[in-house]
Structures are given as structure tokens and as C-alpha cells.
């Protein structure tokens, strides 16, 4: 089944709107994107390498300490708006899907 980018975008815009309504958000933050392997034991390194070529810092989040459960890709010092998040998220998602991963949300960290 093809990935539904329109739905993903709508979810991102809605989530950002909810966050913005409930909080004072920073102007700039490190954007964190999360990706899950579409099948168990999928090699994460090709995705990490491809995302690193685009400027992301990548690392694994372990589910239980044995095997990596998810890849987190961080793009530092990004303007924080719904449209800027979506632009970066869409780019990274397209690469992730090519490498056998699916998006699993985003977050941000500010200094």
C-alpha cells in the first residue's frame, strides 16, 4: 500500500496547531523525526547514511536493550512552524520509505 503523504501532512499540521494553542513554542528548535523498520531486523545503517547526507544526525532508540527499535533523525536549529516541520518531515519520510522504514512521529528540543 502506498504511503499517504496527505494524511501525514494533515496529522503534522494538526499536532503542531494543538501544541501551539496549548504552549508558548520556541522560534527555533532541534527537530526530531522517528522511523520504525517495516520488518524486523532491517538494517538501519543505509537509512542513517542517506539521512546524514541530507544533514540529519541519526541514532537508534533501543526498545529493550537488545535490538534497535527505531531510528531518530535530528535536524538541528530549525525554524519551528507547521510548514517547516512538514517540509523536513516529508523529505526524510521519502528517504525512509525507500529504505524500508515508516514514519512514527516527530518532536523537538529547544535549548
N, CA, C and O atoms as CSV, one atom per row, in Angstrom:
chain,resi,resn,atom,element,x,y,z
A,1,UNK,N,N,0.841,-1.177,0.000
A,1,UNK,CA,C,0.000,0.000,0.000
A,1,UNK,C,C,0.892,1.248,0.000
A,1,UNK,O,O,1.873,1.309,0.742
A,2,UNK,N,N,0.562,2.212,-0.808
A,2,UNK,CA,C,1.331,3.448,-0.913
A,2,UNK,C,C,1.157,4.297,0.340
A,2,UNK,O,O,0.094,4.312,0.962
A,3,UNK,N,N,2.221,4.999,0.692
A,3,UNK,CA,C,2.174,5.876,1.860
A,3,UNK,C,C,1.256,7.060,1.580
A,3,UNK,O,O,1.277,7.612,0.480
A,4,UNK,N,N,0.455,7.454,2.559
A,4,UNK,CA,C,-0.486,8.560,2.420
A,4,UNK,C,C,0.146,9.846,2.960
A,4,UNK,O,O,0.008,10.172,4.139
A,5,UNK,N,N,0.836,10.564,2.082
A,5,UNK,CA,C,1.502,11.796,2.490
A,5,UNK,C,C,0.497,12.878,2.878
A,5,UNK,O,O,0.769,13.676,3.775
A,6,UNK,N,N,-0.647,12.916,2.223
A,6,UNK,CA,C,-1.658,13.927,2.559
A,6,UNK,C,C,-2.145,13.744,3.998
A,6,UNK,O,O,-2.317,14.721,4.728
A,7,UNK,N,N,-2.362,12.509,4.396
A,7,UNK,CA,C,-2.791,12.261,5.773
A,7,UNK,C,C,-1.675,12.579,6.759
A,7,UNK,O,O,-1.930,13.155,7.817
A,8,UNK,N,N,-0.451,12.213,6.425
A,8,UNK,CA,C,0.678,12.508,7.303
A,8,UNK,C,C,0.816,14.018,7.480
A,8,UNK,O,O,1.037,14.496,8.593
A,9,UNK,N,N,0.690,14.762,6.399
A,9,UNK,CA,C,0.776,16.225,6.475
A,9,UNK,C,C,-0.338,16.784,7.342
A,9,UNK,O,O,-0.096,17.649,8.184
A,10,UNK,N,N,-1.553,16.300,7.145
A,10,UNK,CA,C,-2.687,16.773,7.949
A,10,UNK,C,C,-2.464,16.504,9.433
A,10,UNK,O,O,-2.788,17.344,10.274
A,11,UNK,N,N,-1.911,15.332,9.758
A,11,UNK,CA,C,-1.627,14.997,11.160
A,11,UNK,C,C,-0.553,15.911,11.734
A,11,UNK,O,O,-0.651,16.343,12.883
A,12,UNK,N,N,0.466,16.206,10.943
A,12,UNK,CA,C,1.533,17.101,11.395
A,12,UNK,C,C,0.990,18.503,11.646
A,12,UNK,O,O,1.265,19.099,12.688
A,13,UNK,N,N,0.233,19.021,10.714
A,13,UNK,CA,C,-0.314,20.369,10.866
A,13,UNK,C,C,-1.253,20.449,12.062
A,13,UNK,O,O,-1.236,21.433,12.801
A,14,UNK,N,N,-2.066,19.423,12.257
A,14,UNK,CA,C,-2.984,19.390,13.390
A,14,UNK,C,C,-2.239,19.297,14.720
A,14,UNK,O,O,-2.566,20.004,15.674
A,15,UNK,N,N,-1.235,18.422,14.776
A,15,UNK,CA,C,-0.459,18.264,16.012
A,15,UNK,C,C,0.262,19.569,16.362
A,15,UNK,O,O,0.293,19.969,17.525
A,16,UNK,N,N,0.834,20.226,15.365
A,16,UNK,CA,C,1.527,21.481,15.630
A,16,UNK,C,C,0.543,22.542,16.106
A,16,UNK,O,O,0.840,23.290,17.037
A,17,UNK,N,N,-0.609,22.610,15.484
A,17,UNK,CA,C,-1.633,23.582,15.885
A,17,UNK,C,C,-2.053,23.358,17.339
A,17,UNK,O,O,-2.206,24.310,18.104
A,18,UNK,N,N,-2.236,22.088,17.711
A,18,UNK,CA,C,-2.601,21.772,19.094
A,18,UNK,C,C,-1.496,22.178,20.071
A,18,UNK,O,O,-1.771,22.745,21.128
A,19,UNK,N,N,-0.248,21.885,19.709
A,19,UNK,CA,C,0.886,22.275,20.562
A,19,UNK,C,C,0.981,23.786,20.702
A,19,UNK,O,O,1.207,24.302,21.797
A,20,UNK,N,N,0.810,24.479,19.610
A,20,UNK,CA,C,0.928,25.930,19.611
A,20,UNK,C,C,-0.196,26.580,20.425
A,20,UNK,O,O,0.024,27.594,21.086
A,21,UNK,N,N,-1.392,26.000,20.376
A,21,UNK,CA,C,-2.523,26.543,21.126
A,21,UNK,C,C,-2.344,26.361,22.629
A,21,UNK,O,O,-2.838,27.166,23.418
A,22,UNK,N,N,-1.645,25.315,23.020
A,22,UNK,CA,C,-1.517,24.990,24.444
A,22,UNK,C,C,-0.201,25.451,25.067
A,22,UNK,O,O,-0.049,25.401,26.288
A,23,UNK,N,N,0.747,25.897,24.249
A,23,UNK,CA,C,2.088,26.206,24.753
A,23,UNK,C,C,2.684,27.411,24.049
A,23,UNK,O,O,2.276,27.772,22.946
A,24,UNK,N,N,3.653,28.024,24.704
A,24,UNK,CA,C,4.487,29.019,24.046
A,24,UNK,C,C,5.671,28.257,23.471
A,24,UNK,O,O,6.494,27.723,24.213
A,25,UNK,N,N,5.751,28.211,22.163
A,25,UNK,CA,C,6.790,27.436,21.498
A,25,UNK,C,C,7.990,28.312,21.151
A,25,UNK,O,O,7.836,29.507,20.897
A,26,UNK,N,N,9.178,27.725,21.140
A,26,UNK,CA,C,10.365,28.493,20.730
A,26,UNK,C,C,10.321,28.797,19.235
A,26,UNK,O,O,9.613,28.140,18.471
A,27,UNK,N,N,11.083,29.793,18.840
A,27,UNK,CA,C,11.167,30.121,17.413
A,27,UNK,C,C,12.026,29.116,16.655
A,27,UNK,O,O,11.790,28.851,15.476
A,28,UNK,N,N,13.033,28.555,17.344
A,28,UNK,CA,C,13.985,27.628,16.741
A,28,UNK,C,C,14.171,26.445,17.675
A,28,UNK,O,O,14.228,26.606,18.894
A,29,UNK,N,N,14.264,25.254,17.094
A,29,UNK,CA,C,14.459,24.045,17.901
A,29,UNK,C,C,15.113,22.962,17.051
A,29,UNK,O,O,15.170,23.066,15.826
A,30,UNK,N,N,15.602,21.928,17.718
A,30,UNK,CA,C,16.100,20.743,17.022
A,30,UNK,C,C,14.900,19.856,16.725
A,30,UNK,O,O,14.199,19.432,17.644
A,31,UNK,N,N,14.660,19.576,15.463
A,31,UNK,CA,C,13.533,18.743,15.053
A,31,UNK,C,C,13.946,17.278,15.085
A,31,UNK,O,O,14.961,16.901,14.500
A,32,UNK,N,N,13.160,16.456,15.765
A,32,UNK,CA,C,13.430,15.026,15.892
A,32,UNK,C,C,12.351,14.248,15.154
A,32,UNK,O,O,11.163,14.419,15.427
A,33,UNK,N,N,12.756,13.399,14.227
A,33,UNK,CA,C,11.841,12.556,13.459
A,33,UNK,C,C,12.111,11.107,13.824
A,33,UNK,O,O,13.263,10.703,13.979
A,34,UNK,N,N,11.048,10.327,13.960
A,34,UNK,CA,C,11.165,8.931,14.374
A,34,UNK,C,C,10.692,8.009,13.255
A,34,UNK,O,O,9.666,8.249,12.618
A,35,UNK,N,N,11.477,6.935,13.031
A,35,UNK,CA,C,11.160,5.973,11.976
A,35,UNK,C,C,11.281,4.561,12.519
A,35,UNK,O,O,12.191,4.249,13.287
A,36,UNK,N,N,10.349,3.712,12.109
A,36,UNK,CA,C,10.333,2.310,12.517
A,36,UNK,C,C,10.641,1.423,11.322
A,36,UNK,O,O,10.221,1.729,10.206
A,37,UNK,N,N,11.364,0.334,11.532
A,37,UNK,CA,C,11.600,-0.597,10.419
A,37,UNK,C,C,10.290,-1.269,10.023
A,37,UNK,O,O,9.499,-1.657,10.883
A,38,UNK,N,N,10.067,-1.402,8.728
A,38,UNK,CA,C,8.841,-2.041,8.243
A,38,UNK,C,C,8.837,-3.538,8.513
A,38,UNK,O,O,7.775,-4.157,8.573
A,39,UNK,N,N,10.025,-4.124,8.676
A,39,UNK,CA,C,10.118,-5.537,9.026
A,39,UNK,C,C,11.240,-5.706,10.051
A,39,UNK,O,O,12.193,-4.926,10.055
A,40,UNK,N,N,11.139,-6.700,10.905
A,40,UNK,CA,C,12.145,-6.899,11.957
A,40,UNK,C,C,13.546,-7.090,11.388
A,40,UNK,O,O,13.728,-7.622,10.293
A,41,UNK,N,N,14.517,-6.647,12.154
A,41,UNK,CA,C,15.939,-6.834,11.850
A,41,UNK,C,C,16.383,-6.142,10.556
A,41,UNK,O,O,17.401,-6.519,9.977
A,42,UNK,N,N,15.651,-5.160,10.109
A,42,UNK,CA,C,16.042,-4.396,8.924
A,42,UNK,C,C,17.277,-3.562,9.257
A,42,UNK,O,O,17.324,-2.918,10.305
A,43,UNK,N,N,18.266,-3.571,8.383
A,43,UNK,CA,C,19.495,-2.818,8.597
A,43,UNK,C,C,19.198,-1.320,8.551
A,43,UNK,O,O,18.710,-0.808,7.543
A,44,UNK,N,N,19.494,-0.629,9.638
A,44,UNK,CA,C,19.207,0.794,9.742
A,44,UNK,C,C,20.299,1.681,9.142
A,44,UNK,O,O,20.058,2.855,8.860
A,45,UNK,N,N,21.491,1.131,8.946
A,45,UNK,CA,C,22.613,1.965,8.516
A,45,UNK,C,C,22.398,2.636,7.159
A,45,UNK,O,O,22.759,3.804,7.021
A,46,UNK,N,N,21.829,1.964,6.145
A,46,UNK,CA,C,21.598,2.669,4.873
A,46,UNK,C,C,20.689,3.897,5.035
A,46,UNK,O,O,20.903,4.918,4.382
A,47,UNK,N,N,19.686,3.794,5.896
A,47,UNK,CA,C,18.827,4.955,6.130
A,47,UNK,C,C,19.601,6.043,6.862
A,47,UNK,O,O,19.522,7.214,6.491
A,48,UNK,N,N,20.338,5.676,7.883
A,48,UNK,CA,C,21.125,6.666,8.624
A,48,UNK,C,C,22.114,7.375,7.700
A,48,UNK,O,O,22.288,8.590,7.797
A,49,UNK,N,N,22.754,6.639,6.818
A,49,UNK,CA,C,23.712,7.238,5.877
A,49,UNK,C,C,23.022,8.209,4.918
A,49,UNK,O,O,23.527,9.302,4.661
A,50,UNK,N,N,21.869,7.804,4.393
A,50,UNK,CA,C,21.135,8.659,3.450
A,50,UNK,C,C,20.649,9.934,4.138
A,50,UNK,O,O,20.719,11.020,3.563
A,51,UNK,N,N,20.161,9.802,5.355
A,51,UNK,CA,C,19.702,10.982,6.088
A,51,UNK,C,C,20.874,11.868,6.504
A,51,UNK,O,O,20.752,13.093,6.503
A,52,UNK,N,N,21.998,11.267,6.856
A,52,UNK,CA,C,23.182,12.057,7.201
A,52,UNK,C,C,23.636,12.895,6.012
A,52,UNK,O,O,24.093,14.024,6.188
A,53,UNK,N,N,23.513,12.351,4.804
A,53,UNK,CA,C,23.862,13.105,3.602
A,53,UNK,C,C,22.984,14.347,3.436
A,53,UNK,O,O,23.375,15.300,2.762
A,54,UNK,N,N,21.799,14.334,4.051
A,54,UNK,CA,C,20.882,15.476,3.987
A,54,UNK,C,C,21.041,16.413,5.181
A,54,UNK,O,O,20.345,17.423,5.277
A,55,UNK,N,N,21.960,16.079,6.091
A,55,UNK,CA,C,22.216,16.951,7.237
A,55,UNK,C,C,21.623,16.489,8.557
A,55,UNK,O,O,21.694,17.217,9.547
A,56,UNK,N,N,21.040,15.300,8.596
A,56,UNK,CA,C,20.473,14.773,9.835
A,56,UNK,C,C,21.545,14.060,10.652
A,56,UNK,O,O,22.445,13.429,10.097
A,57,UNK,N,N,21.442,14.165,11.951
A,57,UNK,CA,C,22.206,13.325,12.870
A,57,UNK,C,C,21.277,12.180,13.252
A,57,UNK,O,O,20.127,12.420,13.621
A,58,UNK,N,N,21.750,10.943,13.171
A,58,UNK,CA,C,20.884,9.777,13.388
A,58,UNK,C,C,21.406,8.897,14.504
A,58,UNK,O,O,22.615,8.768,14.700
A,59,UNK,N,N,20.483,8.294,15.232
A,59,UNK,CA,C,20.832,7.308,16.243
A,59,UNK,C,C,19.645,6.368,16.453
A,59,UNK,O,O,18.514,6.670,16.074
A,60,UNK,N,N,19.936,5.227,17.067
A,60,UNK,CA,C,18.909,4.241,17.380
A,60,UNK,C,C,18.347,4.472,18.766
A,60,UNK,O,O,19.048,4.923,19.671
A,61,UNK,N,N,17.084,4.160,18.916
A,61,UNK,CA,C,16.438,4.097,20.223
A,61,UNK,C,C,16.145,2.619,20.456
A,61,UNK,O,O,15.411,2.002,19.684
A,62,UNK,N,N,16.707,2.057,21.502
A,62,UNK,CA,C,16.516,0.643,21.803
A,62,UNK,C,C,15.185,0.410,22.512
A,62,UNK,O,O,14.816,1.137,23.435
A,63,UNK,N,N,14.487,-0.604,22.065
A,63,UNK,CA,C,13.212,-0.959,22.696
A,63,UNK,C,C,13.444,-1.687,24.005
A,63,UNK,O,O,12.816,-1.382,25.019
A,64,UNK,N,N,14.358,-2.659,23.977
A,64,UNK,CA,C,14.558,-3.490,25.166
A,64,UNK,C,C,16.033,-3.700,25.481
A,64,UNK,O,O,16.372,-4.565,26.288
A,65,UNK,N,N,16.897,-2.939,24.870
A,65,UNK,CA,C,18.314,-3.063,25.116
A,65,UNK,C,C,19.024,-4.047,24.216
A,65,UNK,O,O,20.255,-4.082,24.222
A,66,UNK,N,N,18.314,-4.846,23.444
A,66,UNK,CA,C,18.941,-5.816,22.561
A,66,UNK,C,C,19.031,-5.310,21.123
A,66,UNK,O,O,20.125,-5.069,20.612
A,67,UNK,N,N,17.906,-5.153,20.491
A,67,UNK,CA,C,17.862,-4.716,19.095
A,67,UNK,C,C,17.292,-3.313,19.010
A,67,UNK,O,O,16.433,-2.934,19.807
A,68,UNK,N,N,17.767,-2.545,18.047
A,68,UNK,CA,C,17.205,-1.203,17.887
A,68,UNK,C,C,15.747,-1.274,17.469
A,68,UNK,O,O,15.376,-2.082,16.618
A,69,UNK,N,N,14.936,-0.438,18.060
A,69,UNK,CA,C,13.519,-0.424,17.745
A,69,UNK,C,C,13.144,0.697,16.792
A,69,UNK,O,O,12.181,0.571,16.036
A,70,UNK,N,N,13.893,1.794,16.819
A,70,UNK,CA,C,13.538,2.938,15.986
A,70,UNK,C,C,14.771,3.783,15.703
A,70,UNK,O,O,15.740,3.779,16.462
A,71,UNK,N,N,14.709,4.497,14.609
A,71,UNK,CA,C,15.755,5.441,14.276
A,71,UNK,C,C,15.226,6.838,14.562
A,71,UNK,O,O,14.105,7.172,14.177
A,72,UNK,N,N,16.015,7.639,15.224
A,72,UNK,CA,C,15.671,9.046,15.417
A,72,UNK,C,C,16.637,9.865,14.572
A,72,UNK,O,O,17.854,9.691,14.642
A,73,UNK,N,N,16.070,10.757,13.777
A,73,UNK,CA,C,16.844,11.635,12.905
A,73,UNK,C,C,16.625,13.063,13.374
A,73,UNK,O,O,15.487,13.524,13.469
A,74,UNK,N,N,17.707,13.759,13.666
A,74,UNK,CA,C,17.620,15.110,14.220
A,74,UNK,C,C,18.188,16.111,13.219
A,74,UNK,O,O,19.284,15.938,12.686
A,75,UNK,N,N,17.408,17.159,12.983
A,75,UNK,CA,C,17.861,18.296,12.185
A,75,UNK,C,C,17.924,19.471,13.155
A,75,UNK,O,O,16.901,19.942,13.653
A,76,UNK,N,N,19.134,19.930,13.409
A,76,UNK,CA,C,19.346,20.955,14.433
A,76,UNK,C,C,18.950,22.349,13.955
A,76,UNK,O,O,18.985,22.672,12.768
A,77,UNK,N,N,18.569,23.160,14.950
A,77,UNK,CA,C,18.335,24.600,14.772
A,77,UNK,C,C,17.407,24.936,13.606
A,77,UNK,O,O,17.774,25.675,12.692
A,78,UNK,N,N,16.224,24.389,13.659
A,78,UNK,CA,C,15.240,24.626,12.604
A,78,UNK,C,C,14.192,25.626,13.055
A,78,UNK,O,O,13.801,25.622,14.222
A,79,UNK,N,N,13.723,26.494,12.144
A,79,UNK,CA,C,12.618,27.371,12.496
A,79,UNK,C,C,11.411,26.493,12.833
A,79,UNK,O,O,11.114,25.532,12.125
A,80,UNK,N,N,10.733,26.831,13.905
A,80,UNK,CA,C,9.642,25.977,14.360
A,80,UNK,C,C,8.302,26.522,13.888
A,80,UNK,O,O,7.752,27.462,14.462
A,81,UNK,N,N,7.796,25.912,12.833
A,81,UNK,CA,C,6.465,26.224,12.306
A,81,UNK,C,C,5.912,24.946,11.690
A,81,UNK,O,O,6.656,24.010,11.398
A,82,UNK,N,N,4.617,24.921,11.500
A,82,UNK,CA,C,3.994,23.730,10.917
A,82,UNK,C,C,4.563,23.453,9.528
A,82,UNK,O,O,4.843,22.303,9.192
A,83,UNK,N,N,4.733,24.487,8.730
A,83,UNK,CA,C,5.212,24.272,7.360
A,83,UNK,C,C,6.675,23.839,7.336
A,83,UNK,O,O,7.051,23.000,6.517
A,84,UNK,N,N,7.510,24.396,8.218
A,84,UNK,CA,C,8.912,23.989,8.213
A,84,UNK,C,C,9.067,22.551,8.710
A,84,UNK,O,O,9.890,21.797,8.189
A,85,UNK,N,N,8.284,22.176,9.707
A,85,UNK,CA,C,8.316,20.785,10.171
A,85,UNK,C,C,7.898,19.854,9.035
A,85,UNK,O,O,8.555,18.845,8.779
A,86,UNK,N,N,6.813,20.192,8.360
A,86,UNK,CA,C,6.330,19.310,7.293
A,86,UNK,C,C,7.349,19.189,6.161
A,86,UNK,O,O,7.544,18.093,5.636
A,87,UNK,N,N,7.998,20.276,5.776
A,87,UNK,CA,C,8.984,20.196,4.697
A,87,UNK,C,C,10.091,19.196,5.035
A,87,UNK,O,O,10.463,18.370,4.201
A,88,UNK,N,N,10.604,19.273,6.235
A,88,UNK,CA,C,11.683,18.376,6.648
A,88,UNK,C,C,11.161,16.960,6.830
A,88,UNK,O,O,11.815,15.992,6.441
A,89,UNK,N,N,9.983,16.847,7.423
A,89,UNK,CA,C,9.395,15.526,7.648
A,89,UNK,C,C,9.115,14.809,6.332
A,89,UNK,O,O,9.383,13.613,6.211
A,90,UNK,N,N,8.587,15.515,5.357
A,90,UNK,CA,C,8.284,14.887,4.072
A,90,UNK,C,C,9.561,14.403,3.386
A,90,UNK,O,O,9.604,13.287,2.868
A,91,UNK,N,N,10.586,15.231,3.382
A,91,UNK,CA,C,11.858,14.851,2.775
A,91,UNK,C,C,12.422,13.588,3.430
A,91,UNK,O,O,12.792,12.638,2.739
A,92,UNK,N,N,12.485,13.581,4.752
A,92,UNK,CA,C,13.031,12.428,5.469
A,92,UNK,C,C,12.156,11.194,5.302
A,92,UNK,O,O,12.675,10.083,5.197
A,93,UNK,N,N,10.848,11.366,5.277
A,93,UNK,CA,C,9.932,10.233,5.110
A,93,UNK,C,C,10.127,9.575,3.750
A,93,UNK,O,O,10.127,8.348,3.651
A,94,UNK,N,N,10.289,10.370,2.715
A,94,UNK,CA,C,10.504,9.798,1.373
A,94,UNK,C,C,11.761,8.934,1.350
A,94,UNK,O,O,11.759,7.852,0.762
A,95,UNK,N,N,12.827,9.401,1.981
A,95,UNK,CA,C,14.066,8.625,2.053
A,95,UNK,C,C,13.842,7.367,2.891
A,95,UNK,O,O,14.279,6.280,2.514
A,96,UNK,N,N,13.166,7.516,4.020
A,96,UNK,CA,C,12.937,6.380,4.915
A,96,UNK,C,C,12.122,5.284,4.239
A,96,UNK,O,O,12.441,4.102,4.369
A,97,UNK,N,N,11.103,5.660,3.539
A,97,UNK,CA,C,10.261,4.667,2.866
A,97,UNK,C,C,11.069,3.917,1.814
A,97,UNK,O,O,10.921,2.703,1.667
A,98,UNK,N,N,11.921,4.630,1.081
A,98,UNK,CA,C,12.802,3.962,0.103
A,98,UNK,C,C,13.692,2.914,0.760
A,98,UNK,O,O,14.049,1.918,0.130
A,99,UNK,N,N,14.049,3.133,2.020
A,99,UNK,CA,C,14.957,2.234,2.742
A,99,UNK,C,C,14.216,1.209,3.599
A,99,UNK,O,O,14.849,0.448,4.330
A,100,UNK,N,N,12.879,1.178,3.519
A,100,UNK,CA,C,12.103,0.169,4.228
A,100,UNK,C,C,11.639,0.560,5.621
A,100,UNK,O,O,11.330,-0.309,6.436
A,101,UNK,N,N,11.585,1.856,5.905
A,101,UNK,CA,C,11.142,2.343,7.199
A,101,UNK,C,C,9.857,3.151,7.054
A,101,UNK,O,O,9.541,3.644,5.971
A,102,UNK,N,N,9.122,3.280,8.150
A,102,UNK,CA,C,7.894,4.071,8.148
A,102,UNK,C,C,7.997,5.178,9.201
A,102,UNK,O,O,8.653,4.988,10.225
A,103,UNK,N,N,7.365,6.320,8.969
A,103,UNK,CA,C,7.421,7.401,9.943
A,103,UNK,C,C,6.606,7.062,11.187
A,103,UNK,O,O,5.582,6.382,11.123
A,104,UNK,N,N,7.101,7.566,12.329
A,104,UNK,CA,C,6.415,7.306,13.598
A,104,UNK,C,C,6.352,8.564,14.452
A,104,UNK,O,O,6.399,8.488,15.680
A,105,UNK,N,N,6.247,9.711,13.812
A,105,UNK,CA,C,6.052,10.937,14.551
A,105,UNK,C,C,7.282,11.829,14.620
A,105,UNK,O,O,8.334,11.526,14.059
A,106,UNK,N,N,7.112,12.938,15.328
A,106,UNK,CA,C,8.178,13.910,15.458
A,106,UNK,C,C,8.056,14.598,16.807
A,106,UNK,O,O,7.033,14.520,17.489
A,107,UNK,N,N,9.119,15.262,17.158
A,107,UNK,CA,C,9.152,16.075,18.370
A,107,UNK,C,C,10.230,17.125,18.179
A,107,UNK,O,O,10.852,17.207,17.120
A,108,UNK,N,N,10.444,17.920,19.202
A,108,UNK,CA,C,11.506,18.916,19.100
A,108,UNK,C,C,12.094,19.188,20.477
A,108,UNK,O,O,11.458,18.962,21.507
A,109,UNK,N,N,13.309,19.672,20.462
A,109,UNK,CA,C,14.009,20.030,21.684
A,109,UNK,C,C,14.611,21.409,21.474
A,109,UNK,O,O,15.274,21.661,20.468
A,110,UNK,N,N,14.377,22.297,22.426
A,110,UNK,CA,C,14.928,23.644,22.356
A,110,UNK,C,C,15.954,23.823,23.459
A,110,UNK,O,O,15.871,23.189,24.511
A,111,UNK,N,N,16.914,24.685,23.212
A,111,UNK,CA,C,17.934,24.971,24.231
A,111,UNK,C,C,17.355,25.740,25.394
A,111,UNK,O,O,18.073,26.064,26.340
